[in-house]
Amino acid sequence: MPHSFGYRARTRHMFKRGFKDHGPVKLSTFLINYHVGDIVDIKANAAQQKGMPHKYYHGRTGIVYNVTPSAVGVIVYKVVGNRYLEKRVNLRVEHVRHSKCRQEFLDRVKANHDAHAIAKEKGERINLRRIPALPREARTVSTAQNAPQTIVPVPYETFI
């Protein structure tokens, strides 16, 4: 049982670097631009101990509210009891990355815009809404040797 309750307690596997990803932080990490309103994922990088998030925020997604030369401020919502508390966390850029959670939405917006423009040229209406997957069509599975059979229940008989 652990007896230390420090800031990085129980983070042996959480903060470890990936396979063949050890060593100093790549310079491309510092060249990424962050803007207020960007959605970012928080993932602590063990090679840089400064500006590291608490283990609770590792793997969380938040919104950038402040940008400084070497760090960003991120708003994360934390469940405490029966309410959500807005936590403002200041992290160095090594510990954040742009989230891909909106990428599918942005791709869909672009595809819908293109489809709408093409339909407008042709003068027709197009349905751009997503529809849930419908049930599969009815079909008969049969081969030449295996013809379909009709199955009926056996009548229930009692001999008392």
Backbone as CSV, one residue per row, in Angstrom:
resi,resn,N_x,N_y,N_z,CA_x,CA_y,CA_z,C_x,C_y,C_z
1,MET,0.838,-1.191,0.000,0.000,0.000,0.000,0.876,1.245,0.000
2,PRO,0.518,2.244,-0.820,1.345,3.444,-0.853,1.147,4.289,0.397
3,HIS,2.220,4.906,0.833,2.136,5.766,2.013,2.562,7.192,1.692
4,SER,2.921,7.466,0.435,3.282,8.828,0.075,2.097,9.449,-0.655
5,PHE,1.817,10.678,-0.319,0.666,11.357,-0.901,1.115,12.637,-1.584
6,GLY,2.246,12.566,-2.272,2.813,13.746,-2.910,2.067,14.134,-4.167
7,TYR,2.574,15.178,-4.803,1.941,15.738,-5.998,1.933,14.736,-7.144
8,ARG,2.971,13.885,-7.226,3.062,12.912,-8.317,2.892,11.487,-7.825
9,ALA,2.206,11.307,-6.703,2.005,9.966,-6.166,1.156,9.141,-7.119
10,ARG,1.506,7.874,-7.288,0.773,6.903,-8.113,0.708,7.322,-9.592
11,THR,1.785,7.871,-10.106,1.808,8.266,-11.517,2.887,7.513,-12.281
12,ARG,3.274,6.342,-11.787,4.379,5.605,-12.401,4.119,5.305,-13.874
13,HIS,2.930,4.881,-14.211,2.622,4.549,-15.594,1.951,5.724,-16.312
14,MET,1.321,6.586,-15.554,0.571,7.697,-16.149,1.494,8.690,-16.846
15,PHE,2.605,9.041,-16.205,3.478,10.073,-16.751,4.634,9.509,-17.561
16,LYS,4.687,8.213,-17.814,5.823,7.658,-18.537,5.768,8.062,-20.004
17,ARG,6.922,8.154,-20.623,6.998,8.511,-22.034,6.669,7.283,-22.878
18,GLY,6.299,7.521,-24.133,5.944,6.429,-25.017,7.155,5.651,-25.497
19,PHE,6.912,4.549,-26.188,7.977,3.711,-26.718,8.801,4.491,-27.740
20,LYS,10.112,4.506,-27.569,11.050,5.251,-28.423,10.725,6.742,-28.446
21,ASP,10.178,7.256,-27.360,9.796,8.659,-27.308,10.457,9.349,-26.115
22,HIS,11.555,8.783,-25.631,12.230,9.337,-24.466,13.176,10.453,-24.892
23,GLY,13.723,11.140,-23.915,14.678,12.195,-24.208,14.039,13.560,-24.126
24,PRO,14.781,14.572,-24.569,14.274,15.942,-24.462,13.069,16.184,-25.365
25,VAL,12.364,17.248,-25.069,11.173,17.610,-25.836,11.584,18.123,-27.214
26,LYS,10.830,17.729,-28.249,11.148,18.169,-29.607,10.866,19.662,-29.750
27,LEU,11.652,20.311,-30.602,11.478,21.748,-30.786,10.175,22.095,-31.487
28,SER,9.628,21.166,-32.259,8.361,21.444,-32.939,7.224,21.659,-31.950
29,THR,7.383,21.152,-30.722,6.366,21.351,-29.695,6.211,22.834,-29.371
30,PHE,7.305,23.578,-29.423,7.275,24.991,-29.057,6.831,25.884,-30.211
31,LEU,6.744,25.331,-31.408,6.364,26.132,-32.574,4.866,26.083,-32.865
32,ILE,4.107,25.315,-32.072,2.665,25.219,-32.274,2.004,26.451,-31.674
33,ASN,1.138,27.096,-32.440,0.440,28.289,-31.973,-0.865,27.892,-31.293
34,TYR,-1.112,28.474,-30.144,-2.371,28.280,-29.424,-3.085,29.623,-29.342
35,HIS,-4.380,29.604,-29.533,-5.194,30.814,-29.492,-6.284,30.634,-28.445
36,VAL,-6.778,31.742,-27.931,-7.871,31.692,-26.966,-9.084,31.048,-27.643
37,GLY,-9.676,30.071,-26.984,-10.834,29.361,-27.542,-10.492,28.018,-28.135
38,ASP,-9.211,27.722,-28.314,-8.813,26.420,-28.850,-9.144,25.320,-27.845
39,ILE,-9.510,24.160,-28.354,-9.769,23.005,-27.509,-8.492,22.167,-27.478
40,VAL,-7.994,21.886,-26.273,-6.730,21.177,-26.130,-6.894,19.989,-25.188
41,ASP,-6.059,18.977,-25.417,-5.974,17.825,-24.526,-4.762,18.025,-23.628
42,ILE,-4.933,17.691,-22.363,-3.839,17.820,-21.399,-3.184,16.462,-21.245
43,LYS,-1.908,16.386,-21.569,-1.146,15.157,-21.402,0.232,15.534,-20.886
44,ALA,0.512,15.192,-19.648,1.764,15.587,-19.009,2.948,14.937,-19.712
45,ASN,3.999,15.714,-19.919,5.231,15.231,-20.509,6.267,15.149,-19.396
46,ALA,6.724,13.942,-19.089,7.599,13.733,-17.942,8.987,14.327,-18.143
47,ALA,9.360,14.684,-19.370,10.681,15.256,-19.596,10.767,16.694,-19.109
48,GLN,9.620,17.338,-18.917,9.607,18.731,-18.428,8.777,18.771,-17.150
49,GLN,9.455,18.986,-16.016,8.735,18.983,-14.745,8.094,20.330,-14.440
50,LYS,8.597,21.400,-15.051,8.005,22.714,-14.800,6.657,22.802,-15.498
51,GLY,5.724,23.456,-14.873,4.416,23.688,-15.490,3.645,22.425,-15.748
52,MET,3.908,21.372,-14.985,3.228,20.095,-15.180,1.878,20.099,-14.470
53,PRO,0.850,19.541,-15.080,-0.462,19.527,-14.423,-0.517,18.497,-13.307
54,HIS,-1.468,18.673,-12.419,-1.732,17.661,-11.400,-2.244,16.409,-12.101
55,LYS,-2.048,15.250,-11.489,-2.414,13.980,-12.127,-3.898,13.904,-12.455
56,TYR,-4.747,14.674,-11.750,-6.188,14.645,-12.039,-6.471,15.134,-13.453
57,TYR,-5.718,16.142,-13.918,-6.003,16.766,-15.204,-5.380,16.021,-16.374
58,HIS,-4.569,14.998,-16.111,-3.928,14.226,-17.175,-5.005,13.491,-17.973
59,GLY,-5.076,13.746,-19.274,-6.065,13.108,-20.130,-7.352,13.884,-20.264
60,ARG,-7.466,15.046,-19.626,-8.688,15.851,-19.710,-8.622,16.785,-20.916
61,THR,-9.773,17.262,-21.321,-9.875,18.186,-22.436,-10.423,19.508,-21.920
62,GLY,-9.825,20.612,-22.338,-10.275,21.923,-21.888,-10.157,22.957,-22.987
63,ILE,-10.508,24.191,-22.625,-10.509,25.304,-23.571,-9.470,26.323,-23.128
64,VAL,-8.670,26.802,-24.062,-7.626,27.782,-23.757,-8.291,29.137,-23.481
65,TYR,-7.935,29.740,-22.326,-8.463,31.066,-22.007,-7.363,32.122,-21.916
66,ASN,-6.104,31.698,-21.877,-5.010,32.655,-21.749,-3.769,32.066,-22.423
67,VAL,-3.007,32.917,-23.101,-1.785,32.479,-23.769,-0.643,33.389,-23.343
68,THR,0.437,32.788,-22.876,1.647,33.525,-22.517,2.782,33.000,-23.394
69,PRO,3.971,33.583,-23.350,5.048,33.122,-24.239,5.403,31.650,-24.097
70,SER,5.347,31.088,-22.896,5.762,29.693,-22.738,4.681,28.804,-22.149
71,ALA,3.497,29.341,-21.919,2.458,28.536,-21.275,1.084,28.953,-21.780
72,VAL,0.099,28.142,-21.460,-1.292,28.446,-21.785,-2.141,28.207,-20.544
73,GLY,-3.213,28.968,-20.423,-4.193,28.745,-19.367,-5.358,27.970,-19.947
74,VAL,-5.789,26.917,-19.257,-6.830,26.034,-19.767,-7.959,25.959,-18.748
75,ILE,-9.198,26.050,-19.220,-10.369,25.869,-18.365,-10.795,24.416,-18.466
76,VAL,-10.869,23.743,-17.315,-11.300,22.350,-17.243,-12.424,22.279,-16.215
77,TYR,-13.446,21.488,-16.495,-14.554,21.327,-15.552,-14.333,20.072,-14.729
78,LYS,-14.401,20.228,-13.399,-14.146,19.138,-12.469,-15.416,18.842,-11.694
79,VAL,-15.763,17.570,-11.589,-16.944,17.167,-10.837,-16.571,17.085,-9.364
80,VAL,-17.238,17.907,-8.573,-17.037,17.896,-7.126,-18.414,17.752,-6.499
81,GLY,-18.681,16.584,-5.924,-20.005,16.340,-5.352,-21.048,16.297,-6.449
82,ASN,-22.010,17.220,-6.360,-23.104,17.225,-7.343,-23.019,18.429,-8.274
83,ARG,-21.836,19.000,-8.462,-21.713,20.180,-9.298,-20.416,20.135,-10.109
84,TYR,-20.371,20.979,-11.126,-19.175,21.135,-11.945,-18.477,22.420,-11.525
85,LEU,-17.214,22.321,-11.173,-16.431,23.503,-10.855,-15.521,23.833,-12.026
86,GLU,-15.470,25.113,-12.379,-14.575,25.548,-13.455,-13.194,25.750,-12.863
87,LYS,-12.240,24.939,-13.297,-10.868,25.041,-12.808,-10.022,25.680,-13.895
88,ARG,-9.229,26.654,-13.514,-8.334,27.321,-14.456,-6.917,26.842,-14.162
89,VAL,-6.347,26.112,-15.100,-5.047,25.474,-14.914,-4.054,26.126,-15.870
90,ASN,-2.893,26.511,-15.349,-1.830,27.086,-16.177,-0.785,26.015,-16.442
91,LEU,-0.541,25.737,-17.720,0.350,24.651,-18.117,1.341,25.141,-19.151
92,ARG,2.528,24.567,-19.112,3.480,24.842,-20.180,3.038,24.117,-21.441
93,VAL,3.489,24.614,-22.599,3.016,24.076,-23.878,3.450,22.632,-24.107
94,GLU,4.451,22.149,-23.358,4.874,20.754,-23.516,3.783,19.781,-23.056
95,HIS,2.887,20.256,-22.215,1.893,19.373,-21.604,0.524,19.472,-22.258
96,VAL,0.388,20.214,-23.343,-0.901,20.316,-24.032,-0.703,20.034,-25.515
97,ARG,-1.765,19.662,-26.170,-1.777,19.474,-27.623,-3.186,19.727,-28.125
98,HIS,-3.307,20.149,-29.373,-4.623,20.416,-29.929,-5.452,19.136,-29.931
99,SER,-6.713,19.265,-29.551,-7.603,18.109,-29.489,-8.166,17.808,-30.865
100,LYS,-8.388,16.543,-31.128,-8.978,16.127,-32.402,-10.469,15.837,-32.254
101,CYS,-11.052,16.255,-31.130,-12.452,15.922,-30.874,-13.387,16.638,-31.843
102,ARG,-12.989,17.787,-32.374,-13.856,18.531,-33.298,-13.520,18.265,-34.754
103,GLN,-12.511,17.443,-35.029,-12.071,17.271,-36.404,-13.160,16.655,-37.275
104,GLU,-13.853,15.652,-36.749,-14.930,15.022,-37.521,-16.038,16.033,-37.821
105,PHE,-16.368,16.868,-36.833,-17.392,17.894,-37.033,-16.961,18.891,-38.106
106,LEU,-15.710,19.357,-38.053,-15.237,20.327,-39.032,-15.192,19.726,-40.434
107,ASP,-14.817,18.447,-40.530,-14.827,17.773,-41.831,-16.249,17.676,-42.375
108,ARG,-17.207,17.388,-41.485,-18.595,17.267,-41.916,-19.148,18.615,-42.372
109,VAL,-18.770,19.690,-41.678,-19.209,21.033,-42.075,-18.692,21.363,-43.470
110,LYS,-17.427,21.044,-43.719,-16.836,21.328,-45.033,-17.500,20.496,-46.129
111,ALA,-17.724,19.212,-45.853,-18.374,18.340,-46.845,-19.803,18.800,-47.125
112,ASN,-20.527,19.194,-46.067,-21.898,19.675,-46.256,-21.922,20.962,-47.076
113,HIS,-20.960,21.847,-46.838,-20.910,23.098,-47.593,-20.664,22.833,-49.070
114,ASP,-19.729,21.924,-49.349,-19.447,21.586,-50.747,-20.658,20.934,-51.413
115,ALA,-21.312,20.003,-50.702,-22.494,19.334,-51.269,-23.623,20.332,-51.492
116,HIS,-23.780,21.280,-50.589,-24.829,22.289,-50.729,-24.560,23.191,-51.930
117,ALA,-23.291,23.557,-52.142,-22.940,24.417,-53.278,-23.215,23.702,-54.599
118,ILE,-22.871,22.408,-54.656,-23.113,21.643,-55.889,-24.611,21.509,-56.152
119,ALA,-25.388,21.255,-55.095,-26.834,21.115,-55.254,-27.473,22.436,-55.662
120,LYS,-26.944,23.537,-55.165,-27.510,24.841,-55.515,-27.274,25.168,-56.978
121,GLU,-26.104,24.752,-57.525,-25.838,24.956,-58.946,-26.829,24.199,-59.805
122,LYS,-27.157,22.960,-59.364,-28.101,22.135,-60.125,-29.548,22.548,-59.887
123,GLY,-29.792,23.358,-58.870,-31.147,23.812,-58.578,-31.995,22.770,-57.879
124,GLU,-31.419,21.943,-57.070,-32.178,20.908,-56.353,-31.881,20.994,-54.856
125,ARG,-32.784,20.394,-54.090,-32.597,20.380,-52.642,-31.877,19.096,-52.244
126,ILE,-31.094,19.193,-51.185,-30.349,18.025,-50.712,-30.489,17.958,-49.199
127,ASN,-30.602,16.737,-48.689,-30.711,16.523,-47.247,-29.303,16.336,-46.684
128,LEU,-28.882,17.244,-45.822,-27.541,17.194,-45.247,-27.539,16.637,-43.832
129,ARG,-28.694,16.218,-43.346,-28.757,15.719,-41.976,-28.215,14.303,-41.877
130,ARG,-27.693,14.000,-40.717,-27.257,12.629,-40.465,-28.476,11.795,-40.116
131,ILE,-28.561,10.605,-40.677,-29.665,9.709,-40.331,-29.085,8.471,-39.665
132,PRO,-29.758,7.969,-38.609,-29.229,6.779,-37.945,-29.261,5.575,-38.871
133,ALA,-28.457,4.583,-38.548,-28.396,3.372,-39.367,-29.747,2.672,-39.316
134,LEU,-30.278,2.354,-40.486,-31.581,1.698,-40.575,-31.416,0.193,-40.422
135,PRO,-32.513,-0.505,-40.090,-32.417,-1.977,-40.019,-32.051,-2.553,-41.379
136,ARG,-31.393,-3.697,-41.361,-31.004,-4.332,-42.616,-32.237,-4.840,-43.362
137,GLU,-32.136,-4.914,-44.662,-33.231,-5.385,-45.499,-33.455,-6.878,-45.286
138,ALA,-34.712,-7.329,-45.503,-35.029,-8.748,-45.392,-34.411,-9.490,-46.572
139,ARG,-33.967,-10.719,-46.336,-33.362,-11.512,-47.400,-33.498,-12.983,-47.053
140,THR,-33.419,-13.812,-48.064,-33.499,-15.258,-47.887,-32.125,-15.839,-48.173
141,VAL,-31.616,-16.603,-47.228,-30.325,-17.239,-47.396,-30.589,-18.675,-47.845
142,SER,-30.209,-18.985,-49.058,-30.438,-20.343,-49.550,-29.405,-20.675,-50.614
143,THR,-29.168,-21.956,-50.768,-28.300,-22.447,-51.826,-29.069,-23.527,-52.570
144,ALA,-28.432,-24.103,-53.579,-29.121,-25.124,-54.371,-29.417,-26.366,-53.532
145,GLN,-28.516,-26.750,-52.616,-28.732,-27.949,-51.801,-29.614,-27.665,-50.579
146,ASN,-29.685,-26.417,-50.171,-30.372,-26.082,-48.936,-31.544,-25.164,-49.249
147,ALA,-32.680,-25.742,-49.545,-33.882,-24.965,-49.850,-34.515,-24.465,-48.556
148,PRO,-35.215,-23.321,-48.585,-35.870,-22.837,-47.372,-36.932,-23.814,-46.884
149,GLN,-37.036,-23.958,-45.580,-38.025,-24.852,-44.974,-38.946,-24.041,-44.081
150,THR,-40.209,-24.482,-44.018,-41.157,-23.862,-43.112,-41.188,-24.677,-41.835
151,ILE,-40.987,-24.026,-40.723,-40.952,-24.720,-39.439,-42.205,-24.358,-38.670
152,VAL,-42.904,-25.384,-38.171,-44.103,-25.162,-37.358,-43.889,-25.815,-36.006
153,PRO,-44.530,-25.294,-34.943,-44.353,-25.904,-33.634,-45.072,-27.246,-33.535
154,VAL,-44.523,-28.131,-32.702,-45.138,-29.438,-32.458,-46.301,-29.241,-31.485
155,PRO,-47.471,-29.802,-31.762,-48.598,-29.623,-30.832,-48.299,-30.259,-29.479
156,TYR,-48.738,-29.580,-28.430,-48.493,-30.047,-27.065,-49.542,-31.091,-26.708
157,GLU,-49.105,-32.284,-26.282,-50.040,-33.359,-25.931,-49.721,-33.837,-24.527
158,THR,-50.749,-34.159,-23.789,-50.575,-34.709,-22.450,-51.260,-36.077,-22.381
159,PHE,-50.605,-37.009,-21.764,-51.179,-38.349,-21.571,-51.305,-38.589,-20.082
160,ILE,-52.485,-38.300,-19.530,-52.716,-38.478,-18.104,-53.716,-39.593,-17.865
